[in-house]
Each structure stands twice: as structure tokens, then as C-alpha cells.
Amino acid sequence: MMKRREILAGAAALGGAALASPALAMQAAAGLNDAAKAKGMRFGACTAWSAAGADSGSFANPAYAALLERDCGILVAENEMKWQALRPDAKTFTVERFADMLDFAEARGMAMRGHTLLWHKTQYFPKWLNEYDFGPTPAREAERILTQHVKTVCKLYGERVMSFDAVNETVDEKTGAQRQSSLSKAYGSADAMVDHAFHVARQYAPKAELVYNDYMSWESGNEAHRAGVLKLLEGFRTRGVPCDALGVQSHIGLSPGGTVGALVSKQEKPWREFLDAVVAMGYKLVVTEFDVNDRALPTDPDIRDGIIANYAGAYLEIMFSYPQLKDVLAWGMCDKYGWLNGFRPRADKTHQRATPYGADFKPKALYRAIRDAFDAAPVRS
């Protein structure tokens, strides 16, 4: 594993020679959450739902569950708390699958995050909500629907879920403004709608951490997105919205050409300026959905793994330097089940090597990079 000073000197050229692999005989070592706990932090991951024993990235798959139990102190549902899963229609809540996940976590002493009370992106609304008739008093009906949803979920799980993504991705990455949807248009104001979601969540889950979660990235080209998120967070403070933390999804990725060092050198300063502005407003930070998109990298797995580990290590070193960050969650533990395989498939049709474990369930260089980042992190009080 290359030291950060070597990375920043321009090592690990994208598409260059394979890096020497460190020993990855991790089975006898403590898990990632143990390394995190030593620094007053936690490590965790998402889990899907499936039938018992199914070949999936689910707690119900014994092979995947073993990774969760070894390395995680906190879990989050990949999909089962989203509106599409919980709300098949305007009157019904289907919570059984999320309840199964929560039972699994609690039986093993793991904490649970809630993702998400409001995902403000129309393509992820249930069909009925996109087509809903809000009637003669649309603002009142929109408030009723949102209140009912957030209140119901928080009353059910506010004592058992320690952190909720109260609102997810309301900022348009291209304009920096808030998105519009059937719900916000009926409401008359996206600000009022989003503020209300936080206030209801605080009322019915008073002990839970409330998070605004988004995918603004440290890569170049995300400046408008970051500016929009800062504007939203500033508005929360001005209006007294009870938002405790910014969820930094951390779906990072490598662009073709250049070196890891050149990319990191270009991205670090503006990224730190963004994070500095966030914490200066009194917000905590949460890494909510970490993985590394490797579509730009060559097929050879050894080359890919070395570059991914060095890039991720540089990113995590920056993130872990902020004492406001305590919880770090990967968006999947095993390449076999990674969401990027369907969402951003590689041209060579190989698995994206985006997670700590390969498709063979063996730890990769990325696993060691995450562990090294925890080992080097300052202790949290």
C-alpha cells in the first residue's frame, strides 16, 4: 500500500502497472468495526432483503451475513425503508421486510440507520405519488401525506433507529436548486416541504440523529451541486430546521487519464473548503454510502485493486481528519452484489471491484485501505 506522500507525488498511474499487493490474510484479524471502535467511530454497510438463503447481498444470505457480522457495527437498509418499498399505495404501509432487517441487527448488537424518510427525486417516488390528485387544497393534502408518512415511520422505529436520512437528494446536481415534484408543487414550496419533514421527524423520533443526505462528490464538475447543498444547509440554520448532520454518500470514482496523485491534488482543496463550511455551521458528518466506481480502469483485477485502494485511502484520510465524522458505511460489502454492476456496468462485463470484498468473499486491497484509514485516524472524544 503506497503512502499518501507517494500518491500525491504522482504514483499509481491510471492504467499503469499493478501495485504490489499487501498480505490480505484478514480472517484472523479483527474486523473493520473493531478498528473503527478503537478511534471512537463505527463502520457498517447496507443490506438488502431476500428470502432466507438466497444468493444476494442480504442479511438472509449466510455468506453475506457473515461479512456483516464480522465487520459491521451499524447497518442500513439498501431499499426497504424507501417509499417504493413501504408505500404500495396512499393508504398502506408494508414494514415487514425492514422489520426483519432491524431484528437481525438488534440480535447482533448492531445499530441501525433509516434510509430514507423522503427521497425527493421523482423517478424514485412510487407511481401513485407522482400521479396523486391533491384535490382543492393541495398544500394541506401534501402536508397531510408527508406528515402521515414521516410520523408513522418515526413512531414505529424512532426508539430503535439511531439515525435517519430525513431528506435525501433534494438538490439538483446541475442547478444547485431544489428539485420539483408532485409533492413540492402541491406544497407550494420545496423549502417548506423539506423543513416540515425534519420537524415531524424530530417530533416523533426525538432521540435520533437527523441527516440531510446527498451525493455531491469531491470529483471535479460537482461545484454547482456542492454550492446548492451549502445553500440548503445555510437555510436550515436560518429557519431553525432540526438537521444534525450532512450525509456524504461518497460514491467516489476515477476518471480516465492522469494519476491518482494528480486527481487527489486537484480535488482536495475545494473538497476541504466545502467540508470546512459544513462543519463551521455546526453540522456533523456521516459517510453514508461509500464505494469506488472503477469503470475507467483496466480489466486486470490486480491493477484495479491497487489503484482503487490508493484513491480510496487518500479520500478516507481526508474524511477521517474531521472529528465531526464518526459513522462510516459502505454501500455493499461484496463485489458480487454491488449495485454498480447494474447501475454503471463495465464495458468488459466484469464485476465492478467497488467494495471491500471480492466476488469470492475474500478481502481485497480496498479492505486494507479502509482499515489503514481507521488505524491512522485521530481518536474521537
N, C-alpha and C positions, 0 to 999 in steps of 0.2 A: 504494500500500500504506500503510495507516494505521499510525502509530507506536503502540507499546504504550500510552503515556500517553493517547492519544486513544481507544483501545479501552476502557481502564478508566474513561474519563470517560463511557462510555455510547454510543459511536458504534456504527455498524453494526447498527442495529435489525433483528431477525429479521423478514423480510418487508418491510423498508424499501426505500428507493431503491437502485438499483445504485451500486456504488462505481466510481470512475474506475479503469480497468484500466491497470496499468503496461505498458510495452512488453515483449512476450514473444517478441522475436526471438532465441531462445536457440540456434538452430542453430550460430551461430558461436562461442558461448561454451563454456567448459569445462563438463564435466558435474558432476552433484551429488557424485560421489565425489571429484572433484578439489577441490571446495570443502571437503568433509569432511577430506580428507588434509591440507589446509593447517592444520587445527586438531588434527591427531593423531587423527582419527576416521575412520570408514568409513561409506559409505552403500551400501545394497543393497536387494534385493527378492526376493519369491518368484517361482518359475516353475513352471508346470505341465508335464506331459509330453503330447506328442501326436505323431502321425505327421508326418514331415517336410513342411513347407509348410502344415500345417493352419491354419485360421483360429481361433487360440486364443491364450491368454496363455502361450505355451510358448516355450522357447528354440529349438524346432524351427520356429517361425513366423518367417521372416526379418524381418518388420516389428517383431515384439515383441523378437526377439533384438537388433535394432539399438538399442532403448531400453536393454536390459540392458547392452550393450557400451558405450554412451555414458555411462551414469550410475552404474553399479554396480561396486563393488569386492568385494562379497560377495553370495552367493546362498543361498537356502534352498528346498528342495522344498516346494511347496504341499501335496502329499498323498503323495508317493511313498515317504516313509520311515515313514508311519503303519502300524500293524498291519494295517489292512484291505488295504493295498497290498502289504505284504511277506509276510503270512502267510495265504495262502488256506486253509490247514489247519494242524493242530497239528504237522505234520512237515516242512512245506515253506517255504522262503524263496524269494521271487521278487524279485531285486535288480536286474534288468536295466534297468529304467526309471530308478531312482535312479543307477545306474552311468553311464547316458547323460548325466544332468544333471551329474554330477561331472566327467566327461570334458570337457564343454562349458566348465565353469567353469575347470578347470585349464589348458585350452588357451589361455585368455584371461587368465591370471594372476589370476583371482578366487578368493577364499577361499570356503569352503562351511560352512554351518551344518547341523546334523542335527536334524530335527523330525519325530517325537519318539520317544524310546525307550519311553515309557509314557504314553499318553493315558488318564488314569483317569476315563473317562466312558463308561458302559455303552453309550450309543447309538452310540459310535464304536469299540466293540470289534467284532472280527469275530464273526459268528454262532456259529462253533464255540466261541469262548472263553466267550461268555455261556451256552452250553448244556453246557459241558465237565463230564464226570464226573471229579472229582478223587480218587475211589477211597477206600480205607480209611484212608489217611494224607494227608488233603487239604493240610495245611500243607507237608509235604515235596514233594508234587506241584506245588503252587503255586510253591514256591521253585524247583523244577527248571525249570518252564516259563519263569518270569521270567528266571532265570539264563541259560537257553539263548538266549532272545531277545536280551537286552542283550549277552551275551558274543559272540554271533555277529555282530551289527551292529558292535560296537566293534572286534572283531578284524579285520573286513573294512575298516573305514573310520577307525579311531582315529588313524591317522597322516595321514589326508587331510582329515578333517573337523575344523575347529578349535574348534567349539563345539557341544555337544549340549543340546537341551532334554531333560534326563534324565527329568523328570516334567512333565506338562502337565495343569493344571486339576484337581488332586485336591481342591481346596477347594470346597465347596458355597457358592454365592454367597448363598443365603438364610439359611443357618445358621452359616456360618463353620467348620463341622466338615468333616472329610474325608468324601468320598463313600464309599459301599459298592458293591461289585461282586462278581461271581462270584470274582474273583481275591483280593480283600481278605478276603472272607468265608472262603474256603478257607485263606488265610494265617493268619487269626485276629486280625490287627491291620493296619490301614491304615498306621500308622506304621512297623511292621516291614517291610511290603512296599515302601513308598516309600524307606525308608532303604536297603534291600537293592539297589534299582535304582541308587541313586547309588554305593554301594560297588562293585558289579560294574562299572559304567561307569568308575569311577576305576581299577580294577584292569586293565581291558583297553583303556582309552584314557587313559593317564596324562598325556598332554600336552594333552588337550582341556579347554576350559572347560566346566564342568558347570552347567547352569542349571535353576532351577525357573521355569516359565513359566505365567502366568495372565492373565486379562482384567479383574481388578479395575480399575475405571475411576476417573478423577478426578471424574466426574459424581456429583451427589448421589444417594443411595439405595444406594450401594455400600459403606456403612460396615461392615456385617457381613462382607462379602467381604474387605475390607482387613484387618479385625481377625483373620480366620481365617488369612490369608496371613502376617501378622506372627507369629501363634502357631506356625504351621508352621516359619517361618524360625528363630524362637527355639528350637524343639525341635531343629532340625538342629544348631544350635550346642551345645546342651546334650549331645546324643548323639554329637557328633563326626562328623556326616554331611558328606561332602566336596562341598558345594554352594558354588559360587563366586559365583554371580550370580543376581539376580532378573530374569527376562524380563518386561518390562512391555509387554503386547501393544499397547496404545494404539489400540484400536478406539474412537476418540472419536466423539461425536455431539452434535447440537444438539437441545435440547428447544424446543417452540414457545413463543412469547411472550417478552417481555423483550428484552434486548440482549445482544450478545456480552460487553460490558463487565460487565454485571450477573452473567452466568453465571461469567465468569472470576473476578471479585471474590469470589463465593460459594464457588467451588471451590478457589481457590489455597491458602488457609491449611491446610485439612485435608489436601490432597494433599501439600503440602510436609512436613507433620508425619509423614505416612506414609513418604515417601521418606527423610526425616531418620532415622527409626527404622530403616529398612532399611540405610542406609549406616553408621549407628552400630554395627551388628553386624558390619561388615566386608565386606558384600556389594558387588559391583559391580552396575551396572545395564546392561540391554540393551533397547533398543526393538526388539521382535521382529516386530510385525505392524501397522504404522501405516496408518491410513486414517481418513476422516471421513464418518460416516453423515449424509446430508443429507435424510432422509425428511421432516423437519419444515419444510423450506424451500420457497419458491415455485418454480414451474416455470422462470421466466426464468433462463437459464444465467448471465448476467452478474451478476444479483443473488446467485445461489447461490455463484458462484465467489468473489465478493468476501467474503461472509460466511464461507465455508469457510476462505479464506486467512487472514483475521484471527483466527479462532478457533484454527486450527492453529498460526499464528505465536505466539500467546500461550502455547499448550501447549508447543510446542517450545522457546520461550525458557526456560520453567521447567525442562524436562527437561535442556536443554543447559547449564544453570547448574551441574549436578552433574558434577565432573570424573571421577566413577566411571563415567560413561556415555561409551562410545567407539563402539559399533556401533549403527547405526540402520537398520532395514529396513522398507520399505513392503510392505504386503500387496497387491501388484499395482502395475503402473506405468501401466496404460491403462484408462480407464473402460469401454471396450468389453467387457473380460473380467473386470470386477470381481465378486468373489464375492457382494457385497451385492445385486447385481441379482437373484439368485435367492433369497438368504437373507432379505433385508429389502427387497423391491421397493417402489418408489414407487407411490403411488396413481395418478399420472398416466402411469405406464408408461414414463417417460423413464429413461435410464441414471442411476444414482447417479454424481455427479461427485466421487468419493471419492479419486481417485488423482492423481498429478502430471500425467498426460497425458489429454487428452480422447479420445473415441472416434475422432477424426480423426487421432490420433497427434501432435497439436500440444500443446506445453506450456501449462499454464493458470496462473492466479494462485497456485494451491497450489504449483506448481513453484517459483515465485519466492519464496514464503513459506519453503519448505524451504531454498532457497539462502541467503536472507537470515538465517535462523536459524544456519546454519553460519558465515556471514560474521561474525556478531556473537558467536559462541561463544568462550569462553576457550580458549586453546591447551592441549591435554593434554600432559603430560610424557611 
